[in-house]
Amino acid sequence: MSKTLPALADLEIPRVREATVESPLRERIPWCDGRQRVLLVGDAHKLAQIEGDVPSFERAGPRSSLAFDPSTITCGIVTCGGLCPGLNDVIRAIVMTLHHWYGVPKILGYRYGYAGLRRDPPVAPLELTPQLVARIHDDGGTVLGSSRGEQDLGEMAQTLERDGVSVLFAIGGDGTLRGASALAQECRRRGLDISVIGIPKTIDNDLMWIERSFGFLTAVEAARGAIAAAHAEAQGAWNGVGLVKLMGRHSGFIAAEATLSNSDVNFCLVPEVPVDLEGEHGFLGALERRLAQRHHAVVVVAEGAADVLMPGEGPTALDKSGNRKLDDVGVFLRDRTKAYFKARGVEMNIKYIDPSYMIRGVQANASDSSFCLALGQHAVHAGLHGCTDMLVGYWNQKFVHLPMKLATTGRHQIDPDGAFWHRVVLSTGQPRMRA
């Protein structure tokens, strides 16, 4: 994560209009007045080094006054990008909070991502009711469907205006949030008082200034089963190797956290830590030494490790979200490992497991379900208060209002010199695989 702290002015949250409507929750629950802040820096020593204003996030929570009369408005929800455990939980939380807490009469679910906001959408929006969403959290995926790719901002703004939407909730990752920010600015340019609120969805846990994103813990939990199977396969054969590829395009948090949750892993390869494949100090040599001593090994590799294991060999094409398409690092590593040991005349049995899509589409676990509920509730509070161009984040163990631009201007990654990665190295016992 970037060590540069943003200025206090960069942390302010825009409002579409003044909040002058008394909240129906005013007498029922404690409310935030906007003056409650959450420090960006949690270390006392670092805090003492800051000169001038200390940067802090606006704390999330219900406000006593609203920008909209909830009994007269329409709200919209859209889910974009790849699937992630907890999407249905967030949708359900938003609908239940809007309907039961605030009395919002109409909630539209736009189908298949931002494509549902086009002038000619693939499918008409779905009217979301408490009855319709009552059990959707029992299933993985998203009841609204999803897609990748940009859409015309003018068309999307016109659709929201046509449907009378006052608050749009956009659930997605960095590409979705950049699109939501652009849409919020387009609405302001057109003089439309439409609030756009983001709920960060990144299973890789790689958004800046976000301690935790929903679905991450479920993914780690599901990955443990794949690692256990790989360990069984490795132990069941002479010089057995169990190879598991996990998600993590730019950041290896799932691979690293799953490794820490299962001490059977002997090698963890992530995008942030350069590794030589060949050579005396490379991965294949280290694996050969491990097999000579113990005759089995478990290897976990994050998908984005393709950049450090096969530099210059991957394709340069982009997907619809603008991400560079990656070669399958798991298949590459399996085949290179086979070739390496065959060339040396050493018997080796490797089993390759890729549980990626099984993990993305599963039901959220208990921890993530609770987290999704809080994200949905706080998103509703922020939207009805008139906040816009922001997302609900989690920082220093508090829910906060975070400007979308701040969350998408960089990438949250593992620090190779930090305590977290050192724990991974101590757990696996892997050497430094770099000349």
N, C-alpha and C positions, 0 to 999 in steps of 0.2 A: 504494500500500500504506500502511496505517496506520503513522504514525511512533511510536505508543505501544507501548512494549515490554511484553510480559506479565511478570507477576511469576514468580519461580522456582517458586513453589508451583503455579502454573497450568500448568506444563510437566511435572509429574510424571505418570507413566503408571500407571493402576490395574492390579492383578493379581487374578485370580480366586481364586488359592490360592498357597500357598508352593511354590516349586520345589525338590523334594526328590529327583527322579529323575535319575540320571546320564545325560547325553546320550550317544547312540551315536557322536557326532562328536567326543567329548572328546579323543581321542588322534589325530585325523586332521587337524584344521585349527585355526588360532588362533581363540580365542574372546574375546568381550567380557565383561567382568565387571560392566557396568552403571555403572562409575565414569567411563568414557570419555564425554566430553561434546563437543558442537559448539556454538560460540558463535553466538548470534543475530546479533551485530554483527561484521562483518568489517573495519570501518574503525577504525584505531588511534586516530584523533582522537575519534571518537564513543565508542569504548570507554573512553577516559580520562575522559569526562564522566559515566559511570554511577557513581552512588553506591550503596554496599552490594553485595549479591550480584549477580554478572553473570549474566543469564539465558542458559541454554544448553539444548540438546536432548540427550536421551539418544541415544547413537549406536546405530545398528542393527547387528546381527550375531549370529552364533550364540552361545548361552550354554552354559556347561558343565553346567548343571542345568535340568531341565524340570519343568513343573507336571503333565504327563501322561505316562503310559507310552505311547509312540507305538505299540507293538505291539498295544495293546488298544483303541484309540480309533477313532472315525469323524469325519471332517472334511467340511465342506460348502463349496461355492462358489456364489456368485450374481453375475450381471452385470445391472446396471440402467441405465436411461436410454438416451440415443442411442448409436448406434454410434460407434466410434473405432478407428483403426488400432492394433493391438497387443493387443486384448482376448484373442484366442486365444493369443497369446504368453504373456500373464500366466497364463491358465488352465493352459497346458502347463507353465509353470515351477513353479507350485504343485504340480501333480500329480506331476511328476517328482521334485521335492524331497521331498515327503511320502513317496513310495513308495521311491525309491532311497536317499535319505540317511537317512531316519528309520524306514522300514519300516512306515508306517501302512497297515493292511490294507484300509480301505474309505474311499472318497472319493465323496461325492454331489454331483452338479451339479444345483442347483435351477433349473427351467426358467422362462423368461420373467419374470425379475426377482423382486421380492418376492411376486408373485402365486404363484410356485412354493412359497412357504412357507405358503400358506393351508391351512385345514383341508380344503378341496376344491380342490386345485390344478388348473390347466387340463391339465397333463401330469405324470405321475409323474417323480420325479427320475431323472437319468441317472447310472448308476454309472461313474465316470471311472477308467480304467486307463491305464497307459503306452501300451498298444497302441492304445487309442482316440484318445489325444491326440497320437500320435507325429508326425503331419503337419498338425495343424490350424493351425500357425503359417504354413503356406503360403497360407492363405486369410484374407480380410478378415472382418469381422463377429465374431460370437460363436457358438460351437457350442451354447451353452446358450440362446440367444435372450435377449431383453430386453423390458422394459416400463417404463412410468412410473406414478407414482401410489402413494399410501399404502395400506398393508394393516394389519389389526388386529394390534397388537403382541402381545396375549395369544395369538392363534392362531399367530403365527410362533414365539413362545417354546415353545408346546406342541408344534409340529411338530419343532423342534430336539430337545426332550426326548424325544419319541416315537421319533425316529430315532437317538437316542443320540449326537448330534453334540456333540463337545467344543470344536471350533474352527470358526467360520464366517468365511469370507473373502468380504467384500463389495466388489465392484469397481464403482465408479461415481463420479459427481460430487457436488456439494454436497448435493443432495437425497438421494441415496443414503447419503451419509455421515451426514447428520442422522438419517435413518432407522436406520442401523446403530448410532449412538450411543444412540438411544432404545431400540433392541432390547437393547443391552448393559445398559442400566440396568434394563430390564424383567426380564432374566434375573437380575440381582443381586437385584432386589426379590423374585423368586420363589425365591431361594436356589439358583439353578442355576449350577454352575461351568462356564459356557460362555463361551469367549473369542470376542470379535467384533473382527476385524481388517479395516481398510479399506485398499484400494489405490486411490489417487486417479486417477480417469479424467475428465479435462476437456480436450478437444481445444483449447479456447480458452486454456488455461494460466492460468486466472483464480482459482485457489484461493489463499487467504492462506497465507503462510509456506511456499510451495512454489516453488522456483526453476524447476522444470521438471516437466511432467506428460507421461506417455507419449502418443504419437500426434501431439504438437504439431509435431515436426520433420518427420514424414511429411506432415502437412497443408501445411506451408510448402513442402516440396519439390513436392508435387502442384500447389499453387497456382501455382508458377512456370510450369508448362505452360500454364495458363489465361491467365496474363499475357502469355506469349510469343505465344499465338494472338490475343489482343486487340491486341497491338502490330502484328502482321502485318495484321490487319483494318484498323486505323487507318491504317497507311501505304498500304494498297491503295486508298484512296478519298480524294477531295478533301474536306478538312475532316473527315477520318475520326476518330471517337472510339471507342475500345475500352473498354467499361465492364465491370468484373469485380466481382461481389459475393462476398465471402468470409465465413466464419463468424466469430462474435464478438458474442455477445448483449450482454454488458456490458463486454467488454474487447477492444481491437483488436489484440492481439498477432499473430495470424495475418496480418492485413492489413499491419501495419507491418513484420513480419519478412520477409514475401514481397516487400514493396516494396524493402526493403534488399537482398534477394537478386537483384533484377532492376532495374537502373538505368533501365529504359525507362518506369517509372511516373512520371507528371507530377503526379498528385493522389492523396493517400491520405486517406480520410475515416474517422474512428474515433469511437466513442461518447464518448471522454474529452475530445475537443477540439471545443468549440462552433464551428459554422460557419453563417454566414448563407447562405441560398440565393440570395436576390435582393439588390438594392442595389448601389451602386457598388463595395463591397468584398466582395461575396458570391461564392460559388463560380461561378455562371453567368457573371458578368462576367469573372472570372479565366479561365474556360475560353474565353470569346469572344476575349479578348486573346491567349491562347495560340494559338488557331487562326489568328488574323490574322497571327501571326508565323511559325508553323511548319506550319500546315495539318494537323496531326494531334495527338492526345493520347491518353494511357492513364490511366484513372481506376480506382482500387481503392477499394471501399467495404465496410466491415464491416457486417454485418446490423444490429447495434445502433445504427448511426449514424442509424437512423430517428428516434431520440429527439431528435437535434440538428438534423436536416434537416427533419423534419415534426412538430414539437412539437404535441401536442394533437390530431393527426389520426389517430393509431393507435387500434386497438380496446383495450378494457379487459378483455376476456375472459382467463381463465387456462387454461393447459394442465393435464394431469394431475399435473405436477410442481409446480404452483403458480407457474410462470413466466408473466408477462404475454405474451400472443400479440402478435407484431409484424407490422405490415404489411410487405410486400415492398419494402424501401427501394430495391432495384435497379430494379424495375419503375417505382416512383415517380420515381426520378431519371432514368431513360430517358425517360419520358413528359414530365416537366417540361422536360428539356433540349430535346427535340424542339419542344415548344410555344414555348419561349423563342426559339429560332433562327428558327422559322417566322414568329413575330410580327415579327421584324426583317428578314425577307426574305433571310436568310443561308442558303446551301446548307450542309447538315451531314448526315453519314451516321454513325449510331451503331449499334454492334453490342453486344448485351448477352449476357454469359456468366455463368452461375451453376453452378459445378462442385461445389456443397456436398455433395450426396449421393454423387457420385463420389469425393470426397475422404474422406468418413467411412468408406466401406466398403472402402477399398483395403488391401492387405497392408502391414504395417509395414515401413519401410525398415531397413537394417542397424543404424543407430544406435538407433532405437527398439526393435528386437528385443533388442538387448543390454541396453538399459535395462529393458525388461519382465522379462527374466530375473532381473536383480538385484532388482527390486521383488518378484517372486514368491518368490524365495529368502528375502529379509529378512522378508517377511510370515510365512512358515512359521516361521522362527526365533522371531519375536515371539510368535506364537500358541501354539506348543508350550511356550514359557517361561511362559505364563500371562498375558501382557499382554492387555488388553482396552480397548475404547472408544478406540482409537488407530488411526492410519494410518501407513504407511511413506511418509515424505516425502524430499525431496532439498533440502538447504540447505547453502550454503557448500561445495558440491562434495562433500558427504558424505551418505550415507543415514542418516536419523534416525527416531526414534519421536516422533510428533507427536499430541497429543491431538486427537480429532475436533472438539471444540468450538472449538478455536483456529483450525482451518482453515476453519470454516464461519461464523464470526462477522463476516466482512467479505468484501471482493472485491479481488483483486489486479488493479490496473489500471495503464495507462500514465500516467506523470507528465507532464503537458503541459509542465512546466518542466524536465524531466529530460534527461540527456544522450542517452538512447535516442531520445526523440521529436525532439530537435534533429538527430540523425543522419538521421532520416526526412525532415525539412524540408530539410536540406542536399542530400540525395539527389534529391528531387523538384524542388526549386526552387520549391515552391508558396508563395504569399504567405499572409499572415495574412488569412483570409477572414471577418473579423468587423469590424463598424463600431466 
